[in-house]
Amino acid sequence: MHHAAPDHPSDHDHHRSSSSRREAIRLIATGVGVAAVGLGGVPSLAQETPAADPKDPAALPISLAQWSLHRAIFAGELKPLDFPKVTREVYGLGGCEFVNAFYRDALDDDATFAELRRRAEGSGVRNLLIMIDGEGDLGDPDPAKRRDAVARHLRWATRCQEIGGSMIRVNAGSKGTREEQAVLVAEGLSQLAAQCEPLGLSVIVENHGGFSSDGEWLAGVMRKVNRPNCGTLPDFGNFRINQDLVYDRYDGVRLLMPFAKAVSAKSYDFDGKGDETTIDYARMLRIIREAGYRGWIGIEYEGNRLSEKDGILATRRLLERLGCVAAAPVPI
C-alpha cells in the first residue's frame, strides 16, 4: 500500500471521474440529459479476441469504453444507439463497452436492446461489457438489501446476454471494517456470479474507490469468491482508496491481472511525444503481458484538455505503438 500526495494529477482526475459518474447517474435518474436508447455487453470470458495478428499473441485488441464520450452524449451530440457505429467508423475499433446510466430509462424496453444488437452486428463490432452503477451495494451489510442489489444487477445481465455481450462490470460497495467488507462483497459477488452462470456471463469488478482500489484487498475478495465466471477489470486509474490514501497503480494492476477478464486503459492527457502524462503505459503493458492476458484492452479517456475525440485517438495511437491492435485502420 502506498500513500500519495492529495494533489497527484490522477487522484484529482479519479475524484472528478467518480463524481462525474455519480452526477451522470443522478441526471439520468431525474430525467435530465439524453433520452435513453440502448445498452452494451462484454467479451466472452475476455479470451475471445478479434483477428489480431495470430503470430503475435501479445497484440491485444482495443475496444472503446462509452464513458470516453459522456460529454458528447450528455450534450445530445451522440445518441447512445449510435455508439457501435461511431466506435467502428470514427475510431476504427471493434469492441464496445457500454455504461448502464445511458440506458436506465430503456431497461424494460425490449426493442431498444434488439436494435442495439442489430446495429452492433451491422457495424461489425462486438458488444463486450455493460458497466453497471447505481443498482445497490453488492456487499450491503443488510442481507435483504444485498439480495435486492443482486436482483437489480441481474436485470442488466439479462439485457447484456440479449445484445450478445458476455460480461457485466460491477462495483464492490460495502460498509464496515476491511475484513467485514471483504466477506460481504464476496458473498454478494458469489450470489450474482451463480445467477449469471446459466446466462453464460461473467461478473467483473473494477477498482473504483474505497477498498476496491486496494489491489491486495480486491485480489483477496476474488480468492474468496473463487468462481471461474467472477474476475476483475483492472483500471489504470481509480486507485484512490480515500481522501488521504492512494494505492500504487502498478502494484494494483499487477495484483488484479491474474483475475482479469477485461482491462481499462484510463487516460487523461498526453505530452508532445504522445505519451500519457500521468501513467506509464509501457510499464502497464508489460505488467499485463507478463500476466499472460489475451483479452480486450478498453480505451477510457477522461481528460479535459483534449477533446473527447482527440483524447480517444491519442490513446489509440499510444496503445498501437505499444503493440496493441485496432480492428480497422481509420485516418487519425
N, C-alpha and C positions, 0 to 999 in steps of 0.2 A: 504494500500500500504506500502511496506517495502523496505528500502534500504539495500543493502548487499555490502560487500567489493568486489571490482572487482576480487580479487583472489579466490573467493569462488569456490571450485572444480567443482561444477556442472555448474557454469557460463562459465568457460573455456570450459567445455565439450559441453555445448549448442552452444557456439560460433563455436567450431570446427564442431559440428554436422550440423549447418546451412550452414557453409562454405563448408563442405564436400558434403552436398546435392546439393548445387548450383554448385559445381565443377562437381559432378556426372552428373547433367543435362547438363552442358556445354560439357562434354566429349561425352555424348550420342548425343547431337545436332550436334557436329562436326564430328561424325562418329568414335570417338576413343572409345576403350573399347570393350564391349561384343556385339555380334550380338543379336539383339532383337528378342524375340520369343514368349512371352506370356503375359497375364495380369491377374488381380485379382479382386475380389469382396468383399462384406461386409455382416454382419449378418442382417437378416431381422428385421428392427426396433430394432435391438440388443436385442430383448426379446426372440428370438428363441435360445435355447441352446441345445447342445448335451446331451447325457444321463449322466448328473451329478447325484449324489445321490439325488433322489427325496425327501428323508427325510430331506435333508439339503439344503434349498433354497439359503443359503449363499455360497454354494460351486460353485464358478464361474468357468466356463470352460476357459481353457487357449488356446490362439491362438499364432501365431508367425508372427511378422512383418518382411517382406522381407529385410528391411534395416539392420536388425541384421546380414545379410550375404553379405553386399555390397562388402566387401573386396574380398571374395571368388568369387563373380560374376564378379567383375572387373578384377580379376586375371585369369579368364577363368576356374576356378576350379569348378564352379557350373553354369550349364546352367539354365537360368530363367524358362524354361519349366519344369525342374526337381524339382522346389521348392515345389509343393504339395507332391511329393513322399518323399523328404527329411524331410518335416515337419512331416509326419506321421512315416516314418521308422527310422529316426535318432533321432528325438526329441519326438516322441510319442504324438504329438499334433493334434487336429482335425480341426483347423481353420487357413486359410491363409490370410494374409493382404499384398496386393501387392503394388508396387511402380511404377507409370507410366513411370518414367525415363528409366526403363529397357526395355520398350516395345514401345518407341516412334516411332521407325522405322517400327514397325509392326502394327501401328494403323489402316491402311487401308487393312490389310490382314485378311480376314475372317477366313482362315484356322488356323491361329495362335490361335485365340480365341476359335474356335471349339475344337482344340487339347488341349488347356489348361483346358477347361471344362471336356473333356474326361479323362484327366489324373487325375484331382482332384477327379472325381467320381470313377475312378479306384483305387485310393489310399484311398478312404473313408474319404476324408477331404472336408470341406466346404470352398468355396471361399467367403470370408467375405467382404473385402473392398479394393478399389483402392485408394491409396494416390496420389493425383494429385498436381504436382508442375510445374511451368514454363509455364502456359497457360493463363497468363494475370491476372491483378488485378480485382477481382470481385467488388471492391469498387473504381475503377478508377474514378477520377473526370470528365473525358470526357465521356458523355453518349454513344457515338459510341464505344469507347474502352471498356466500361463496357459491352455493349451488345455483343461485339466480344468475351470477356472473358467468358461470359455465354455460347456462342455458342461453344467455344473451349472445355470448361468443359463438355458440353453435349455430345460431341463425345465419351469421355471416359465413360460417364454414360451409353450410349447405349451398349458399349462393356461390361461394368460391368453387365448389365442385361443379356447379351448373355451368360456369363460364369456362371450365377447362383448367382451372388452377389446381394446385396441389398443396399449398401451404397457407396458413394464416399466421401473421406476426402478432404477438400479444405482449402485454406488459406484465411485470411481476409486482403488482401493487399489493401492499400488506401493511400491517401495523404491529408493533411490539418490538421485542429485542431482536438482535441479529439472528439468533438461532430460532426464535419463535417464528419470525417471518420466513425463514428458510423452510421450516416444517409446513407452515400453512400454504406457501406458494407451491411447494412440491405436491401437496395434496390436491390443490385446485388444478394444477397442470396435469396431474395424473388422471383426474376425472375427465378433463377436456380431451386429452390425448386418447383416452379409451373410447370416448364417443366419436372422435374424428377418425379412428382407425377404420371402421366399416365404410367410411366415405373415401378412403384412400388418401386422406390428408395428413400432413404433418403440422405440428404446433411448434412455432419457433419464437424464442424470447429474445428481445433486443435489450442491450444495455441502454437504459433510458431513464436514469435518475434513481435516487435512493440506493438501496443495497444492490439493485440490479447493475449499477455502474461499478460495483466491486467485482472484478473478474474472478477472484477466488470464491466469493460467495455464490455467484451465479453458476460457476462450474460445479460447486458443491450441490446446488439445487438439481442440476442435471444428473449428477450421480445418484441423488435420492430418487428422482423420478425413474431413471433407468429404463426408458422405453425407446424403441427404435424410431418411433414417429414423434419424438419430442427432442428438440435441439435448440440451437442458438442462431441469432442473426447478429454477429459482431458488427458494430458500427465504429468507424474510425474516430468519431467524436463521442459525445454523450458519456463521458467518464466522470462527470461531477456527481459525487455522492451526496453532498450537502453544501451549504454556503461556504464552509471552511475546508472542505476536503475534496481533493480530486485524485482519482486513481491514474496511475501511469497508463497511457493509452496503448503502448506497445506491449506491456506486460498483460494488460487486459485482453487484447485481441489474441495474444499467444495462448492464454488460458482458455479462451472461449472457442478457439478454432477446432479442437478435437470434436466438438459437438455441432459445428456449423453446418447448416443446410442452405444458407444464403449469406452474402456479405454486403454491407452497405459502405460504399466508398464516399464518405462525407467529404465535402469540400467547401471552402469559404472564400479563398482568394488566391491569386497566382502572381508570381514575380515575372520579370522580363524574360526569363529562360523557360517559362511555362511550368515551373514547379509550384506546388501548393505551398503557401507561406506558413501554415500552421502545422501541417502533418507531413512527415517524411514518407511519401508514397512508396519509394523504392524499398524502404525498410519494411513497410507494411506488406508489400507484395512478397518479400522474402519470407516473412512470417507465415503468410497464407500458403505459399507453395511448399514450405517445409512441413506444413501440417498435412500435405497430400490432398488438399482441397481441389475439386474439379468442377464446382458448380458455377453459378452466375455471380457476377460482381455488379452491384447496382449503383449507378450514379445518384447521389443525393446532394445537390448543390444548395447551399443555404446562405450564400454570401449576399452582400448588399452593394458592393462597388460595381461589379459587372452586372449586366442584365442577366435574367434567368437563362436566356438562350446562349449568351456568350459564356456564362459560367458552366453550363452543361457541356458545351463543345470544348471548352478548355480542359474540363475533367476527362472527357473522352480522349482528347489528344494525349494527355499525360498517361492515361491507362494504356493506350495503344503503344506509346513509346516504351512502356514497361512490359510489353508482350501480351497484352490482352487484345481481344478481337471484337470489332463491331460486326453486326450482322450484314451490313451492306455499306459500300462506300457512298458518302454524300460529300458535296463540296463544303469545306469548313474553313 
